[in-house]
Amino acid sequence: MREMAVLTGNSNPELAREIAEQLGIKLTDVLVGRFSEGEIRVQIKENIRGRDVFIVQPTCPPTNDNLMELLIMMDAARRASAQRITTVIPYYGYARQDRKDQSRVPITAKLVANLICAAGADRVLTMDLHASQIQGFFDIPVDHLYAINVLCDYIASKGFNPKDLVVVTSDVGGVKMARAYAKRLGAELAVVDKRRKGPETTEVMHILGDVSGKIAVIVDDIVATAGSLVDASEALGRNGVKEVYAAVSHGILSGSALEKVQRCKILKELVITNSIPFSRQNEYPKVKLVSVAQLLADAIKRIHDEESVSILFEETQNQMK
């Protein structure tokens, strides 16, 4: 069987090192820097001819820099005669631009998929896409993982009585995933009905479900400015919720998001995965980080061994039905 090689750029080298450790291999030596004028410079320092190459590079902020690094690394790997190139993108940037919701706007998630295919990817491994239909934007195989097990394990470790819990989604489109969380935790389900007032601002209208006297667990795929999260938390508090925890796959945490989370008294913890690097836990103790390195390493090994990847998320898909 061909050898495996794991490469990474500058977006999340810590996660890539964790994945390599789980796989029992060393990261392939790659130079990813800048020329004096700012152009990205890539050189693969080891022979990868005929290898099964996995490039770990979430396209998180700075999104454009990390995306260009990924594309250039793929081109370098292709020209270095890699046998197969799999892009491992735990967080897929531009995913929220997945449709034309206004006149004369692009579908940037599709454009990014085209770029990745054109650069030489043979397959894509990603996690908790903002919209599952993005898988169809690619003309190559896409393996779509879920962080639900890792996040549920953390919530379960708090020792809550399932009867005291209610899983809450602040997005009607996220009801299926929230239902899977509720089944996994043995909790009830509620929905925060919100109205969008701008590109990144919302207003809570109603809460559907019995939440009074409960401990709420808000689940979502992305937390960016944290405005919706804080609004939902405070609305739940006004409706009798005792405490709020949030379990979110991708912690972008842009602008004043961290300050909002820290100031929100009813929100006790925000747990995120390391799909996007976060190194400010000492400053913001409410934010907890859990690792998805084992999940991604298991998927990479299965892809390399030509085994089924769906076994890793079959239970989640069944619970979402």
C-alpha positions as CSV (number, residue, x, y, z in Angstrom):
1,M,0.0,0.0,0.0
2,R,1.2,3.5,-0.8
3,E,2.6,5.6,2.1
4,M,0.7,8.4,3.7
5,A,1.9,12.0,4.1
6,V,0.2,14.7,6.2
7,L,0.9,18.3,5.3
8,T,-0.2,21.6,6.8
9,G,0.0,25.3,6.3
10,N,-0.3,28.1,8.8
11,S,-4.0,28.1,9.5
12,N,-4.0,25.4,12.3
13,P,-0.7,23.6,12.6
14,E,-1.5,22.5,16.2
15,L,-4.4,20.5,15.0
16,A,-2.4,19.0,12.2
17,R,0.3,17.9,14.7
18,E,-2.4,16.3,16.9
19,I,-3.7,14.4,13.9
20,A,-0.3,13.2,12.9
21,E,0.3,12.0,16.5
22,Q,-2.9,10.1,16.5
23,L,-1.8,8.5,13.2
24,G,1.6,7.7,14.6
25,I,3.5,9.6,11.9
26,K,5.4,12.9,11.6
27,L,4.1,15.9,9.6
28,T,5.8,16.2,6.2
29,D,8.2,19.1,6.2
30,V,6.7,21.9,4.2
31,L,7.9,25.5,3.9
32,V,4.9,27.9,3.8
33,G,6.0,31.5,4.0
34,R,5.9,34.8,2.1
35,F,8.1,36.5,-0.5
36,S,9.1,40.1,0.2
37,E,6.1,41.4,-1.7
38,G,3.7,39.3,0.2
39,E,3.1,36.4,-2.2
40,I,2.8,33.0,-0.7
41,R,5.8,30.7,-1.0
42,V,5.4,27.0,-0.7
43,Q,8.1,24.2,-1.0
44,I,7.6,20.6,0.1
45,K,10.9,19.6,1.6
46,E,10.4,15.8,1.4
47,N,9.7,13.4,-1.4
48,I,6.0,12.7,-1.7
49,R,6.0,11.0,-5.1
50,G,3.4,8.3,-5.2
51,R,2.1,9.0,-1.7
52,D,-1.4,9.4,-0.4
53,V,-1.3,13.1,0.6
54,F,-3.6,14.7,3.2
55,I,-3.4,18.5,3.5
56,V,-4.8,19.8,6.8
57,Q,-5.9,23.4,6.3
58,P,-9.1,24.9,7.7
59,T,-10.0,28.0,5.7
60,C,-10.7,30.1,8.8
61,P,-9.7,33.8,9.3
62,P,-7.6,35.1,7.7
63,T,-9.8,33.3,5.2
64,N,-8.2,34.5,2.0
65,D,-4.7,33.8,3.1
66,N,-5.5,30.3,4.3
67,L,-7.5,29.5,1.2
68,M,-4.6,30.6,-1.1
69,E,-2.1,28.6,1.0
70,L,-4.3,25.5,0.6
71,L,-4.6,26.0,-3.2
72,I,-0.9,26.5,-3.6
73,M,0.0,23.5,-1.4
74,M,-2.3,21.4,-3.6
75,D,-0.6,22.6,-6.7
76,A,2.8,21.9,-5.2
77,A,1.7,18.4,-4.2
78,R,0.3,17.6,-7.6
79,R,3.5,18.8,-9.3
80,A,5.5,16.7,-6.9
81,S,3.7,13.6,-8.2
82,A,1.5,12.8,-5.2
83,Q,-0.7,9.8,-6.1
84,R,-3.8,11.2,-4.4
85,I,-4.5,14.5,-2.7
86,T,-7.2,14.8,0.0
87,T,-7.9,18.3,1.4
88,V,-8.8,18.1,5.1
89,I,-10.8,21.3,5.8
90,P,-12.3,21.0,9.3
91,Y,-13.8,24.5,8.9
92,Y,-14.9,25.4,5.4
93,G,-14.7,29.2,4.9
94,Y,-17.3,31.1,2.8
95,A,-19.8,28.4,3.6
96,R,-22.5,30.9,4.7
97,Q,-22.5,32.3,1.1
98,D,-24.2,29.1,-0.2
99,R,-27.1,30.6,-2.2
100,K,-28.4,33.7,-3.8
101,D,-30.5,35.3,-1.0
102,Q,-30.3,38.8,-2.6
103,S,-30.1,40.2,-6.1
104,R,-26.7,40.3,-7.8
105,V,-24.7,38.4,-5.1
106,P,-22.3,35.5,-5.7
107,I,-22.5,31.9,-4.5
108,T,-19.0,32.0,-3.1
109,A,-19.1,28.6,-1.4
110,K,-19.5,27.1,-4.9
111,L,-16.7,29.2,-6.3
112,V,-14.4,28.0,-3.5
113,A,-15.4,24.4,-4.3
114,N,-14.5,25.0,-8.0
115,L,-11.1,26.4,-7.0
116,I,-10.3,23.4,-4.8
117,C,-11.2,21.0,-7.6
118,A,-9.2,23.0,-10.2
119,A,-6.1,23.1,-7.9
120,G,-5.9,19.3,-7.9
121,A,-7.9,17.8,-5.0
122,D,-9.1,14.2,-5.4
123,R,-11.4,14.3,-2.4
124,V,-12.4,16.5,0.5
125,L,-12.7,15.8,4.2
126,T,-14.7,18.4,6.1
127,M,-16.8,18.8,9.3
128,D,-20.1,20.3,10.2
129,L,-20.7,22.3,7.0
130,H,-22.9,25.3,7.5
131,A,-25.2,23.9,4.8
132,S,-25.0,20.2,3.9
133,Q,-25.8,20.8,0.3
134,I,-22.3,22.3,-0.2
135,Q,-21.2,18.7,-0.6
136,G,-23.0,18.9,-4.0
137,F,-20.9,21.9,-5.1
138,F,-17.9,19.5,-5.6
139,D,-17.4,17.2,-8.5
140,I,-15.2,15.0,-6.3
141,P,-16.0,12.8,-3.3
142,V,-16.7,14.7,0.0
143,D,-16.7,13.1,3.4
144,H,-18.7,15.1,5.9
145,L,-18.0,14.5,9.6
146,Y,-19.9,15.7,12.6
147,A,-18.4,17.0,16.0
148,I,-21.6,15.9,17.9
149,N,-19.9,13.0,19.8
150,V,-17.0,15.2,21.0
151,L,-19.3,18.0,22.1
152,C,-21.9,15.7,23.7
153,D,-19.1,13.9,25.6
154,Y,-18.1,17.3,27.1
155,I,-21.6,18.2,28.1
156,A,-22.2,14.7,29.6
157,S,-19.0,15.1,31.6
158,K,-20.7,17.9,33.5
159,G,-22.9,15.3,35.2
160,F,-26.3,16.9,34.5
161,N,-29.5,14.9,35.0
162,P,-30.9,14.4,31.5
163,K,-34.4,15.4,32.9
164,D,-33.0,18.8,33.7
165,L,-31.6,19.5,30.2
166,V,-33.2,21.0,27.1
167,V,-31.3,21.2,23.8
168,V,-32.0,24.5,22.0
169,T,-31.4,25.5,18.4
170,S,-31.5,29.1,17.4
171,D,-31.9,28.2,13.7
172,V,-34.9,26.4,12.3
173,G,-32.5,24.8,9.7
174,G,-30.6,23.2,12.6
175,V,-33.5,21.3,14.1
176,K,-32.4,18.0,12.7
177,M,-28.9,18.3,14.2
178,A,-30.4,19.6,17.5
179,R,-32.7,16.6,17.6
180,A,-29.6,14.3,17.3
181,Y,-28.0,16.2,20.3
182,A,-31.2,15.8,22.3
183,K,-31.4,12.1,21.6
184,R,-27.8,11.6,22.5
185,L,-28.1,13.5,25.8
186,G,-31.6,12.2,26.6
187,A,-32.9,15.8,26.7
188,E,-36.0,17.7,25.5
189,L,-35.8,20.0,22.4
190,A,-36.7,23.6,22.0
191,V,-36.3,26.2,19.2
192,V,-35.6,29.9,19.4
193,D,-37.5,31.6,16.7
194,K,-35.5,34.6,15.5
195,R,-35.8,37.2,12.8
196,R,-32.8,38.4,10.9
197,K,-32.3,42.2,10.9
198,G,-29.0,42.4,9.1
199,P,-26.1,40.2,7.7
200,E,-25.0,39.4,11.3
201,T,-27.8,40.7,13.6
202,T,-31.0,39.0,14.7
203,E,-34.0,39.5,17.0
204,V,-35.5,36.8,19.1
205,M,-39.3,36.5,18.5
206,H,-40.5,33.4,20.3
207,I,-39.3,30.3,22.1
208,L,-41.0,27.1,21.0
209,G,-40.9,24.4,23.7
210,D,-40.9,24.1,27.5
211,V,-37.7,25.6,28.9
212,S,-38.7,26.9,32.3
213,G,-36.6,25.5,35.2
214,K,-34.2,23.7,32.7
215,I,-30.5,23.9,32.0
216,A,-30.3,24.9,28.3
217,V,-27.7,23.6,25.8
218,I,-27.6,25.8,22.7
219,V,-26.2,23.9,19.8
220,D,-25.0,25.5,16.5
221,D,-22.3,25.0,13.8
222,I,-20.8,28.5,13.9
223,V,-20.4,31.3,16.5
224,A,-19.0,34.4,14.8
225,T,-20.0,37.7,16.5
226,A,-21.9,35.9,19.2
227,G,-24.7,38.3,19.0
228,S,-27.3,35.6,18.2
229,L,-25.9,33.4,20.9
230,V,-26.1,36.0,23.6
231,D,-29.6,37.2,22.5
232,A,-30.9,33.6,22.6
233,S,-29.2,33.0,26.0
234,E,-30.8,36.1,27.5
235,A,-34.2,35.3,26.0
236,L,-34.0,31.8,27.5
237,G,-33.2,33.4,30.9
238,R,-36.3,35.6,30.7
239,N,-38.3,32.4,30.0
240,G,-37.2,30.7,33.2
241,V,-34.0,28.8,32.2
242,K,-31.6,28.4,35.1
243,E,-28.3,28.2,33.2
244,V,-27.2,28.2,29.6
245,Y,-24.4,26.2,28.0
246,A,-23.4,26.4,24.3
247,A,-21.9,23.7,22.2
248,V,-20.7,25.0,18.8
249,S,-18.5,23.3,16.2
250,H,-16.6,26.3,14.8
251,G,-15.6,29.2,17.0
252,I,-14.8,32.1,14.7
253,L,-15.3,34.6,17.5
254,S,-14.8,37.7,15.5
255,G,-15.0,41.3,16.6
256,S,-16.2,41.7,20.2
257,A,-17.6,38.2,20.4
258,L,-15.4,37.1,23.3
259,E,-16.3,40.1,25.4
260,K,-20.0,39.5,24.8
261,V,-19.7,35.9,25.9
262,Q,-17.8,36.8,29.0
263,R,-20.3,39.5,30.0
264,C,-23.4,37.3,29.5
265,K,-24.2,36.2,33.0
266,I,-26.6,33.4,32.3
267,L,-24.2,31.8,29.7
268,K,-22.0,29.6,31.8
269,E,-19.8,28.1,29.2
270,L,-19.2,28.1,25.4
271,V,-17.6,24.9,24.3
272,I,-16.0,24.9,20.8
273,T,-13.8,22.5,18.9
274,N,-10.3,23.2,17.7
275,S,-11.3,23.2,14.0
276,I,-10.3,26.9,14.3
277,P,-7.3,27.7,16.6
278,F,-8.1,29.4,19.9
279,S,-5.3,30.3,22.4
280,R,-7.0,32.9,24.7
281,Q,-8.6,30.5,27.2
282,N,-6.7,32.2,30.1
283,E,-8.2,35.6,29.2
284,Y,-11.7,34.2,28.5
285,P,-12.3,31.2,30.9
286,K,-15.9,30.7,29.8
287,V,-14.7,29.4,26.4
288,K,-13.7,25.7,26.6
289,L,-11.9,23.9,23.8
290,V,-12.3,20.2,22.8
291,S,-10.3,18.4,20.2
292,V,-11.5,16.8,17.0
293,A,-8.0,15.4,16.1
294,Q,-9.0,11.8,16.9
295,L,-12.2,12.1,14.8
296,L,-10.2,13.5,11.8
297,A,-7.4,11.0,12.2
298,D,-9.8,8.1,12.2
299,A,-11.4,9.4,9.0
300,I,-8.0,10.0,7.4
301,K,-6.9,6.4,8.3
302,R,-10.1,5.0,6.8
303,I,-9.7,7.0,3.6
304,H,-6.1,5.8,3.3
305,D,-7.0,2.2,4.0
306,E,-10.0,2.4,1.5
307,E,-12.5,1.7,4.2
308,S,-15.9,3.2,4.8
309,V,-15.9,6.6,6.5
310,S,-19.7,6.7,7.0
311,I,-19.4,4.3,9.9
312,L,-18.0,7.3,11.9
313,F,-21.3,9.2,11.6
314,E,-24.0,6.6,10.8
315,E,-25.5,6.9,14.3
316,T,-25.7,10.7,14.0
317,Q,-27.4,10.5,10.6
318,N,-29.9,8.0,11.9
319,Q,-30.7,10.3,14.9
320,M,-31.2,13.3,12.5
321,K,-34.0,11.4,10.6
